[in-house]
Amino acid sequence: MPEPAPDAVPEAVRAAVLPLAAEVLGALDPGAVPASLAAVRRFAPRRRVTSGAGPLWLAVERDDAFRARVARAWSHAHPELAADLLADPPAPGAPEDRLDLAVGAALLRPDGWEGRLSAVGTPPAGADAAAQPDADHAHRAHRAEAELRRLAARLTAETERADAAEAELTTLRRELRRLRSDADRSRSEARRAAEHAAEVAAAAERVHAETARVRAAADDDRRRAEDLARVAREDAAALRELAQVRVRLLLDTLVEAGSALREELALPPAGRMPADLVAPPVPGPGGAVRPTSRGRFADDPALLDDLLAMPRAHLLVDGYNVSKLAWPDQPLTEQRRRLTERLATLAGRTGAEVTCCFDGRETDAAGRAPAAPRGVRVLFSQGEIADDLLRRLVRAEPPGRVVVAVTSDRALGADLEAAGARVLPSATLLARLGRV
């Protein structure tokens, strides 16, 4: 819309617009004040019309937004005149409404608004005579009109504030709905998180229980391993001690044998060398003959004497195999007593180590094992038979020691002989014991 020339708006219209514009400027929020009127807004209300008339009028003419606010304030104060101005065609106004219509035309600027402004400068016929009688009434009307304009400006400002508040209320309601939706979503997520946390806690409890079970099993395994390690150490220590005993015994046997064999056997010095003796063996007429000591046979008691005379000789006796052959009608207790007493006498005369093995575990009336005679080791098999005990005793001896086993059990004798013992029948021992 083209701007009016500076003298297109009558002074009376400008004088009527400025107070209304000053009222609207005072009611505006600081953010809505035009930059050109920022200094004018800080003036007192009356001074805005006088000292700020120029900037105010320029803002009305050139700032469409500010002029629209002023026009809205005027329309609220003169709703009927505003409707007449915007009517097509515009309704003719009464003479007393010409200034208000010109003010409205200058603010609303409908089609043909310049004509409304020119009509203000031509007073109607007889106007002076009509205005003369009632000057006081015109003055009061002017004051009422100013008050009405002030109230209209305030109404406009309050309306704008109400619109802004309603828009803000709408925004706040929309934000409230969004926040409620977010809150519902947060509560739902919180419930899911709580359920997940409960599941995680339950899983953690299960893992903790499983860990405790595994730890307890590991502790049991560690204790068993420690027990096994302790038993292994004890067994290793026993084996080491057994090996040491065997080595010492073998050394003592060799030392004593080396010093005694030459005197006892009265061997002449070697007249031939080993190479002279390398020749195929010639079997005898009856097949292979088992070598004996000094040509004696296994049933010769003198052979037992020769063997027991060897250094560190060990005599092993299959107890019941011998006693049942010698005293079959006697109780087992009497058989054991007779056999062990005679073996003790033999041990005392020969100096040999004597061990007698019996099956089972015999005790006296008080539940105690019977005392063995001096010089005789009496062993009872526990959880095994005496034959197995004799096998273990022979295997425990070091190679090279003279071990004499007495039994008439052929299977047992073959096992003991394979293990390194010299096996004699029970009758040979009984023949030897008959002379003690």
ABEGO torsion letter per residue (X at the ends): XBBBBAAABBAAAAAAAAAAAAAAAAABBAAABBAAAAAAAABBAAAAAAAAAAAAAAAAAABAAAAAAAAAAAAAABAAAAAAAABOBBBBBBAAAAAAAAAAAAAAGBBGAAAAAAAAABBBBGAAAAAAABAAAAAAAAAAAAAAAAAAAAAAAAAAAAAAAAAAAAAAAAAAAAAAAAAAAAAAAAAAAAAAAAAAAAAAAAAAAAAAAAAAAAAAAAAAAAAAAAAAAAAAAAAAAAAAAAAAAAAAAAAAAAAAAAAAAGBBBBABBAAAABBBBBBBAAEBBBBBBGGBBAABAAAAAAAAABBGBBBBBBAAAAAAAABAABBAAAAAAAAAAAAAAAAAAAGBBBBBBBBEBBBBAAGBBBBBBBGBBBBBBBGBBAAAAAAAAAAABBBGBBBBBBBABAAAAAAAAAAGBBBBBAAAAAAAAAAX
